[in-house]
Amino acid sequence: MELVAIVAPHTPDLLESYRRGHARSLLTAYQHLYQWLTSPPVPIHAILSFSPGWQTKNILLIDDRPELESSEDYAGFGVTLRFDPPGEPALASLLMKCLRSRQIPVSSGVHGIDHGSAVPLFFLNPDGNIPVLPISQPLNQTRYVRLLGESVRSLPLRGYGRLLVLLSGVWAQNEKMMAKGLVQDDLAGYRQQIVRLLTREEPIDPLSITMEEVARASPPGKIRELHFLAGAGLSGGRLWGTEEGVGHFQTLASFGPVELNPED
């Protein structure tokens, strides 16, 4: 079984641009990534979604229900989307077992599909038939996130197919900067550093980005995504596209495929 991680943009205005037929580089990037994922077609066992839209204190929660539903709509962005894929209770149980073996507090929870999951799923799972496993982001516990990446990489799944992981590709979302009508910001060095961390072959070091830089950029996931990638031993990602504006930066990148490494 192979693992592929996708660092995916998820701002709902991407759906509005798609519905209106607007030319946008990230839409083209999503199209190219989807073609790469499906040529040749490799069956996808499930999609794990680590969305910043679900954040919990001092614990990881996993939505282990057999059927999932959209947890919000996007009328304020000019679009309405319902994305109700099947869940994967058996995989949820297996992942919780792996996490507990590492002394990580984890339990089942109810969340559904928020826009951090729904937007990339719209482009990468258009039929909505691949099971999805939503996983919460633990606040102030990056060690848990790193061990989550380690646990996913060691899942004892065998056979022909892939396990996809969706991570947030929104690296800057400073609403104060965006609201001021500035023509430029001071995030250029931060953007370059994110791209270097995603694409270079060396192991990812999330701590190379300071807390002050993260606070200034204000990404929704507080770069927990980098901690997941580091825990899973993933680096040297392929950058499919980027988009930036004042106070804003998002990327579409992929890692793998790599083989899972079950501990047994």
VEXDRENGU-932096 format. One record per residue (C-alpha): residue number from 1; residue in one letter; x, y, z. Coordinates in steps of 0.001 Angstrom, whole numbers, plus 524288, in hexadecimal, padded with zeros to 5 digits. Example, Ala and Ser with C-alpha at 12.3 -4.5 7.8 and 13.67 -1.06 7.14 Angstrom:
BEGIN
<site seq="1" type="a" x="8300C" y="7EE6C" z="81E78"/>
<site seq="2" type="s" x="83566" y="7FBDC" z="81BE4"/>
END
This chain:
BEGIN
<site seq="1" type="m" x="80000" y="80000" z="80000"/>
<site seq="2" type="e" x="80518" y="80D6A" z="7FC32"/>
<site seq="3" type="l" x="803E8" y="81A60" z="8033A"/>
<site seq="4" type="v" x="801CF" y="8274B" z="7FC25"/>
<site seq="5" type="a" x="800A2" y="8342B" z="8037F"/>
<site seq="6" type="i" x="7FA54" y="84000" z="7FD14"/>
<site seq="7" type="v" x="7FCAC" y="84DA6" z="80266"/>
<site seq="8" type="a" x="7F06A" y="853D4" z="7FCE0"/>
<site seq="9" type="p" x="7EAAE" y="86186" z="7FBA8"/>
<site seq="10" type="h" x="7DCDC" y="86241" z="8010A"/>
<site seq="11" type="t" x="7D7E7" y="8703D" z="8006D"/>
<site seq="12" type="p" x="7C98F" y="86F5E" z="7FC47"/>
<site seq="13" type="d" x="7CB5B" y="879EA" z="7F1E0"/>
<site seq="14" type="l" x="7D227" y="86F5C" z="7E9C9"/>
<site seq="15" type="l" x="7C4BC" y="86936" z="7E806"/>
<site seq="16" type="e" x="7BEE9" y="87624" z="7E3CD"/>
<site seq="17" type="s" x="7C9C8" y="877F1" z="7D9C7"/>
<site seq="18" type="y" x="7C78F" y="86A28" z="7D4C5"/>
<site seq="19" type="r" x="7B8D7" y="86BC7" z="7D38A"/>
<site seq="20" type="r" x="7BA79" y="878C3" z="7CC7A"/>
<site seq="21" type="g" x="7C4B0" y="87356" z="7C338"/>
<site seq="22" type="h" x="7CF30" y="87CF0" z="7C78E"/>
<site seq="23" type="a" x="7DD3D" y="87A61" z="7C3AE"/>
<site seq="24" type="r" x="7E51B" y="877F0" z="7CFFD"/>
<site seq="25" type="s" x="7F245" y="87155" z="7D161"/>
<site seq="26" type="l" x="7EE4D" y="868F7" z="7DCFF"/>
<site seq="27" type="l" x="7E2B7" y="86375" z="7D593"/>
<site seq="28" type="t" x="7EC0A" y="85F49" z="7CABC"/>
<site seq="29" type="a" x="7F530" y="859AF" z="7D50C"/>
<site seq="30" type="y" x="7EA13" y="851B7" z="7DAFE"/>
<site seq="31" type="q" x="7E6CE" y="84C7E" z="7CD78"/>
<site seq="32" type="h" x="7F4DD" y="84844" z="7CB18"/>
<site seq="33" type="l" x="7F5C4" y="841DF" z="7D880"/>
<site seq="34" type="y" x="7E916" y="83A70" z="7D64D"/>
<site seq="35" type="q" x="7EE36" y="83593" z="7C92B"/>
<site seq="36" type="w" x="7FABD" y="8311A" z="7CFD3"/>
<site seq="37" type="l" x="7F328" y="829FE" z="7DA84"/>
<site seq="38" type="t" x="7EA76" y="822E6" z="7D0D0"/>
<site seq="39" type="s" x="7F44F" y="81F81" z="7C60A"/>
<site seq="40" type="p" x="7F5F2" y="81443" z="7C76A"/>
<site seq="41" type="p" x="7EA50" y="81244" z="7D075"/>
<site seq="42" type="v" x="7EEA4" y="80CF0" z="7DD99"/>
<site seq="43" type="p" x="7E379" y="8099F" z="7E6EF"/>
<site seq="44" type="i" x="7E2C1" y="812CE" z="7F295"/>
<site seq="45" type="h" x="7DF8A" y="80B8E" z="7FF1D"/>
<site seq="46" type="a" x="7DBB4" y="817CD" z="806B4"/>
<site seq="47" type="i" x="7DE9E" y="82638" z="8088B"/>
<site seq="48" type="l" x="7E31E" y="82B2A" z="815D5"/>
<site seq="49" type="s" x="7DFA0" y="83984" z="8177F"/>
<site seq="50" type="f" x="7E75B" y="84155" z="82188"/>
<site seq="51" type="s" x="7DFA9" y="84DF6" z="82096"/>
<site seq="52" type="p" x="7E26B" y="85A64" z="8285F"/>
<site seq="53" type="g" x="7D3B0" y="85C15" z="828B4"/>
<site seq="54" type="w" x="7D31D" y="85218" z="833C5"/>
<site seq="55" type="q" x="7DBCF" y="855B2" z="83F35"/>
<site seq="56" type="t" x="7DB64" y="84F44" z="84C97"/>
<site seq="57" type="k" x="7E298" y="85132" z="85976"/>
<site seq="58" type="n" x="7EC87" y="84712" z="85DC3"/>
<site seq="59" type="i" x="7E66D" y="83BC5" z="8564A"/>
<site seq="60" type="l" x="7E4F4" y="83664" z="8489A"/>
<site seq="61" type="l" x="7D713" y="83373" z="84451"/>
<site seq="62" type="i" x="7D3A6" y="82B07" z="838A5"/>
<site seq="63" type="d" x="7C63D" y="82AEE" z="83244"/>
<site seq="64" type="d" x="7C430" y="81C4C" z="8311F"/>
<site seq="65" type="r" x="7B628" y="81C3C" z="82C40"/>
<site seq="66" type="p" x="7B2D7" y="81414" z="82031"/>
<site seq="67" type="e" x="7AC0C" y="81FA0" z="819A3"/>
<site seq="68" type="l" x="7B0A1" y="82DCC" z="819F9"/>
<site seq="69" type="e" x="7AA03" y="83A9C" z="8168C"/>
<site seq="70" type="s" x="7ADDA" y="8488F" z="81391"/>
<site seq="71" type="s" x="7AF4D" y="85080" z="82004"/>
<site seq="72" type="e" x="7AD89" y="85DC6" z="8197F"/>
<site seq="73" type="d" x="7A9BB" y="86418" z="80CB0"/>
<site seq="74" type="y" x="7B003" y="86F26" z="8052B"/>
<site seq="75" type="a" x="7A4FC" y="8785A" z="8019E"/>
<site seq="76" type="g" x="7AD36" y="883F7" z="805B4"/>
<site seq="77" type="f" x="7B6EB" y="88081" z="7FB15"/>
<site seq="78" type="g" x="7ACD6" y="87FA6" z="7F04C"/>
<site seq="79" type="v" x="7AC7D" y="870CA" z="7F057"/>
<site seq="80" type="t" x="7A52C" y="865FC" z="7F74F"/>
<site seq="81" type="l" x="7AB80" y="858BB" z="7F8A4"/>
<site seq="82" type="r" x="7A760" y="84C34" z="7FF11"/>
<site seq="83" type="f" x="7B184" y="841B0" z="7FF95"/>
<site seq="84" type="d" x="7ACFF" y="8359B" z="806EB"/>
<site seq="85" type="p" x="7B6BE" y="82A83" z="804D3"/>
<site seq="86" type="p" x="7B700" y="81D77" z="80BDF"/>
<site seq="87" type="g" x="7BF6C" y="81C0B" z="817F4"/>
<site seq="88" type="e" x="7C921" y="81146" z="81B73"/>
<site seq="89" type="p" x="7C675" y="80BFD" z="8293A"/>
<site seq="90" type="a" x="7CFF8" y="80096" z="82800"/>
<site seq="91" type="l" x="7DB43" y="8096A" z="8243B"/>
<site seq="92" type="a" x="7D790" y="812E0" z="82F25"/>
<site seq="93" type="s" x="7D856" y="807D3" z="8390F"/>
<site seq="94" type="l" x="7E590" y="80384" z="833BF"/>
<site seq="95" type="l" x="7EB23" y="8114C" z="83425"/>
<site seq="96" type="m" x="7E645" y="81383" z="84209"/>
<site seq="97" type="k" x="7ECF5" y="806E2" z="8461E"/>
<site seq="98" type="c" x="7F9C7" y="80B92" z="84024"/>
<site seq="99" type="l" x="7F8A6" y="818C1" z="846EA"/>
<site seq="100" type="r" x="7F596" y="812C6" z="8542A"/>
<site seq="101" type="s" x="8018A" y="80A2B" z="852ED"/>
<site seq="102" type="r" x="8093C" y="816EF" z="85299"/>
<site seq="103" type="q" x="80239" y="81C25" z="85EAF"/>
<site seq="104" type="i" x="7FAA2" y="8264E" z="856D6"/>
<site seq="105" type="p" x="7ED0A" y="82997" z="85C2D"/>
<site seq="106" type="v" x="7E359" y="826B1" z="8515D"/>
<site seq="107" type="s" x="7D4D9" y="8241E" z="8508F"/>
<site seq="108" type="s" x="7C9A6" y="823F4" z="846EC"/>
<site seq="109" type="g" x="7C298" y="830B2" z="8441E"/>
<site seq="110" type="v" x="7B880" y="836BC" z="83B2B"/>
<site seq="111" type="h" x="7BC40" y="84144" z="8318A"/>
<site seq="112" type="g" x="7B90C" y="83DED" z="8237E"/>
<site seq="113" type="i" x="7BEAE" y="8449E" z="8179A"/>
<site seq="114" type="d" x="7C277" y="852E9" z="81923"/>
<site seq="115" type="h" x="7C7A8" y="85BAB" z="80E4F"/>
<site seq="116" type="g" x="7D5B1" y="857F1" z="8117C"/>
<site seq="117" type="s" x="7D203" y="84A66" z="80CA2"/>
<site seq="118" type="a" x="7C6DB" y="84D24" z="8033F"/>
<site seq="119" type="v" x="7CE18" y="8565F" z="7FA19"/>
<site seq="120" type="p" x="7D97A" y="84D3D" z="7F6EE"/>
<site seq="121" type="l" x="7D052" y="84180" z="7F6CB"/>
<site seq="122" type="f" x="7C80E" y="84870" z="7EC8D"/>
<site seq="123" type="f" x="7D3D3" y="848A5" z="7E381"/>
<site seq="124" type="l" x="7DA83" y="83BE2" z="7E74C"/>
<site seq="125" type="n" x="7CEEC" y="83309" z="7EA87"/>
<site seq="126" type="p" x="7C45D" y="8388B" z="7E18B"/>
<site seq="127" type="d" x="7BBB1" y="82C79" z="7E233"/>
<site seq="128" type="g" x="7BBE3" y="82CB7" z="7F110"/>
<site seq="129" type="n" x="7BCE3" y="81DF7" z="7F1DD"/>
<site seq="130" type="i" x="7CA0C" y="81CBD" z="7F8C0"/>
<site seq="131" type="p" x="7C8E5" y="81B2C" z="80799"/>
<site seq="132" type="v" x="7CDA6" y="826CC" z="80F82"/>
<site seq="133" type="l" x="7D2F9" y="826F9" z="81D5D"/>
<site seq="134" type="p" x="7D299" y="8348F" z="823C6"/>
<site seq="135" type="i" x="7DCF4" y="8368F" z="82E51"/>
<site seq="136" type="s" x="7DD74" y="8423A" z="83780"/>
<site seq="137" type="q" x="7E933" y="84B03" z="83998"/>
<site seq="138" type="p" x="7ED9D" y="84B28" z="847E3"/>
<site seq="139" type="l" x="7F043" y="858DA" z="84CEF"/>
<site seq="140" type="n" x="7FDC9" y="85B61" z="852B6"/>
<site seq="141" type="q" x="801D9" y="84D3F" z="850D3"/>
<site seq="142" type="t" x="80AD5" y="84C82" z="84508"/>
<site seq="143" type="r" x="810DA" y="8402B" z="84AC0"/>
<site seq="144" type="y" x="803C4" y="8397B" z="84905"/>
<site seq="145" type="v" x="8037B" y="83DD9" z="83AD8"/>
<site seq="146" type="r" x="81106" y="83898" z="8383F"/>
<site seq="147" type="l" x="80D3C" y="82B9C" z="83E53"/>
<site seq="148" type="l" x="800D0" y="82BA3" z="8362F"/>
<site seq="149" type="g" x="80948" y="82C58" z="82A05"/>
<site seq="150" type="e" x="811B5" y="82166" z="82F5D"/>
<site seq="151" type="s" x="8059C" y="81937" z="8325D"/>
<site seq="152" type="v" x="7FFC9" y="81B16" z="824DB"/>
<site seq="153" type="r" x="80C94" y="81727" z="81E61"/>
<site seq="154" type="s" x="80CED" y="80AB8" z="82699"/>
<site seq="155" type="l" x="7FECE" y="80675" z="82455"/>
<site seq="156" type="p" x="7FE6F" y="7F7BC" z="821BB"/>
<site seq="157" type="l" x="7F74F" y="7F8DF" z="814BC"/>
<site seq="158" type="r" x="7FB8F" y="7EFBC" z="80A02"/>
<site seq="159" type="g" x="7F7B8" y="7ED15" z="7FC10"/>
<site seq="160" type="y" x="7F6D8" y="7F537" z="7EFC9"/>
<site seq="161" type="g" x="7F1B7" y="802F9" z="7F1A6"/>
<site seq="162" type="r" x="7F405" y="8102C" z="7F7C0"/>
<site seq="163" type="l" x="7F0F0" y="8176C" z="80422"/>
<site seq="164" type="l" x="7EF83" y="82617" z="80203"/>
<site seq="165" type="v" x="7F19B" y="8305C" z="80C7F"/>
<site seq="166" type="l" x="7EC28" y="83E14" z="80AB5"/>
<site seq="167" type="l" x="7F389" y="848FA" z="81191"/>
<site seq="168" type="s" x="7F0B8" y="85785" z="8115C"/>
<site seq="169" type="g" x="7F846" y="85EFC" z="80707"/>
<site seq="170" type="v" x="7F45E" y="86C51" z="80C5E"/>
<site seq="171" type="w" x="800F7" y="871A0" z="8122B"/>
<site seq="172" type="a" x="7FD20" y="87FDE" z="81416"/>
<site seq="173" type="q" x="7EFCA" y="88588" z="816FE"/>
<site seq="174" type="n" x="7F21C" y="89258" z="81E05"/>
<site seq="175" type="e" x="7E4CF" y="898B4" z="81D2C"/>
<site seq="176" type="k" x="7E9A2" y="8A588" z="822F2"/>
<site seq="177" type="m" x="7F391" y="8A6F8" z="81803"/>
<site seq="178" type="m" x="7E948" y="8A37C" z="80DE8"/>
<site seq="179" type="a" x="7DF9E" y="8AD5C" z="8136A"/>
<site seq="180" type="k" x="7E911" y="8B8C8" z="81339"/>
<site seq="181" type="g" x="7E9D7" y="8B96F" z="80470"/>
<site seq="182" type="l" x="7F8AF" y="8B89E" z="8045D"/>
<site seq="183" type="v" x="7FFED" y="8B6AD" z="7F790"/>
<site seq="184" type="q" x="80A4F" y="8AE07" z="7FDD5"/>
<site seq="185" type="d" x="80D70" y="8A746" z="80AA7"/>
<site seq="186" type="d" x="81973" y="8A275" z="811DD"/>
<site seq="187" type="l" x="81712" y="893E0" z="80FA9"/>
<site seq="188" type="a" x="81FE6" y="891C6" z="803CC"/>
<site seq="189" type="g" x="82A9E" y="88B02" z="80B93"/>
<site seq="190" type="y" x="820AC" y="88288" z="812A2"/>
<site seq="191" type="r" x="81A93" y="87E49" z="805AE"/>
<site seq="192" type="q" x="827DC" y="87A88" z="80040"/>
<site seq="193" type="q" x="82AF5" y="872D8" z="80C75"/>
<site seq="194" type="i" x="81E2B" y="86B33" z="80B97"/>
<site seq="195" type="v" x="82100" y="8679F" z="7FD76"/>
<site seq="196" type="r" x="82ED0" y="86349" z="800F9"/>
<site seq="197" type="l" x="829DA" y="85AC0" z="80C0A"/>
<site seq="198" type="l" x="81FA9" y="8546E" z="8034B"/>
<site seq="199" type="t" x="82889" y="851B0" z="7F7B6"/>
<site seq="200" type="r" x="83657" y="84ED0" z="7FC5F"/>
<site seq="201" type="e" x="83AA2" y="840BD" z="7FE6E"/>
<site seq="202" type="e" x="83FCB" y="842C2" z="80C41"/>
<site seq="203" type="p" x="83713" y="83F08" z="817DD"/>
<site seq="204" type="i" x="82D30" y="849AD" z="81AE0"/>
<site seq="205" type="d" x="83058" y="851D1" z="826E4"/>
<site seq="206" type="p" x="82429" y="85961" z="82B0D"/>
<site seq="207" type="l" x="82BCC" y="8600E" z="835EF"/>
<site seq="208" type="s" x="833B1" y="8677C" z="82BC5"/>
<site seq="209" type="i" x="827E7" y="8709A" z="82B07"/>
<site seq="210" type="t" x="826C6" y="8792D" z="83708"/>
<site seq="211" type="m" x="81A7B" y="87B17" z="83EFE"/>
<site seq="212" type="e" x="81B02" y="88985" z="83B78"/>
<site seq="213" type="e" x="81AB2" y="8863A" z="82CF3"/>
<site seq="214" type="v" x="80F30" y="87D1C" z="82EEB"/>
<site seq="215" type="a" x="807E3" y="88765" z="836CB"/>
<site seq="216" type="r" x="80A1C" y="8918C" z="82C2D"/>
<site seq="217" type="a" x="805A5" y="88890" z="8212A"/>
<site seq="218" type="s" x="7FA46" y="88324" z="82939"/>
<site seq="219" type="p" x="7F819" y="87648" z="821EA"/>
<site seq="220" type="p" x="7EBDC" y="86EF8" z="8267C"/>
<site seq="221" type="g" x="7F389" y="862B1" z="829C9"/>
<site seq="222" type="k" x="7FF06" y="869CF" z="83047"/>
<site seq="223" type="i" x="8082B" y="8619D" z="8277C"/>
<site seq="224" type="r" x="80418" y="854FF" z="82E60"/>
<site seq="225" type="e" x="8044D" y="84F51" z="820A8"/>
<site seq="226" type="l" x="81321" y="8501F" z="8208C"/>
<site seq="227" type="h" x="813A2" y="84877" z="82D46"/>
<site seq="228" type="f" x="80B21" y="83DE1" z="82735"/>
<site seq="229" type="l" x="813F1" y="83CEE" z="81B3D"/>
<site seq="230" type="a" x="81FFE" y="83C38" z="823E0"/>
<site seq="231" type="g" x="81A00" y="83153" z="82C08"/>
<site seq="232" type="a" x="81643" y="829B1" z="81FE5"/>
<site seq="233" type="g" x="82418" y="82B16" z="81AA2"/>
<site seq="234" type="l" x="81F89" y="83241" z="80E76"/>
<site seq="235" type="s" x="8279F" y="83C7F" z="80764"/>
<site seq="236" type="g" x="82B23" y="840AD" z="7F99F"/>
<site seq="237" type="g" x="81D39" y="84405" z="7F5EB"/>
<site seq="238" type="r" x="818C5" y="84777" z="7E83B"/>
<site seq="239" type="l" x="8137D" y="85541" z="7E775"/>
<site seq="240" type="w" x="807EB" y="855EB" z="7DE2F"/>
<site seq="241" type="g" x="8041E" y="86407" z="7E06A"/>
<site seq="242" type="t" x="8041B" y="86FB4" z="7E983"/>
<site seq="243" type="e" x="7FBAB" y="87BAB" z="7EB88"/>
<site seq="244" type="e" x="7FEFF" y="887C9" z="7F337"/>
<site seq="245" type="g" x="7F9AD" y="8951E" z="7F687"/>
<site seq="246" type="v" x="7FB49" y="89EC8" z="80180"/>
<site seq="247" type="g" x="7FAAF" y="896EB" z="80E23"/>
<site seq="248" type="h" x="7F77B" y="88A95" z="80685"/>
<site seq="249" type="f" x="7FED6" y="87EAC" z="8017A"/>
<site seq="250" type="q" x="7FA79" y="8710D" z="7FDC3"/>
<site seq="251" type="t" x="800D7" y="865B0" z="7F6C0"/>
<site seq="252" type="l" x="7FD38" y="85904" z="7F02F"/>
<site seq="253" type="a" x="807C5" y="84EC7" z="7F219"/>
<site seq="254" type="s" x="808A7" y="83FFD" z="7F2A0"/>
<site seq="255" type="f" x="8118D" y="83675" z="7F99E"/>
<site seq="256" type="g" x="813B6" y="82873" z="7F58C"/>
<site seq="257" type="p" x="80F54" y="81E8B" z="7F24A"/>
<site seq="258" type="v" x="8173A" y="81777" z="7FC9C"/>
<site seq="259" type="e" x="81507" y="80A26" z="80280"/>
<site seq="260" type="l" x="80ECA" y="80915" z="80FD3"/>
<site seq="261" type="n" x="81802" y="80349" z="819E9"/>
<site seq="262" type="p" x="81013" y="7FAAE" z="82317"/>
<site seq="263" type="e" x="8171B" y="7F817" z="82FCE"/>
<site seq="264" type="d" x="812DC" y="7E9EA" z="83012"/>
END
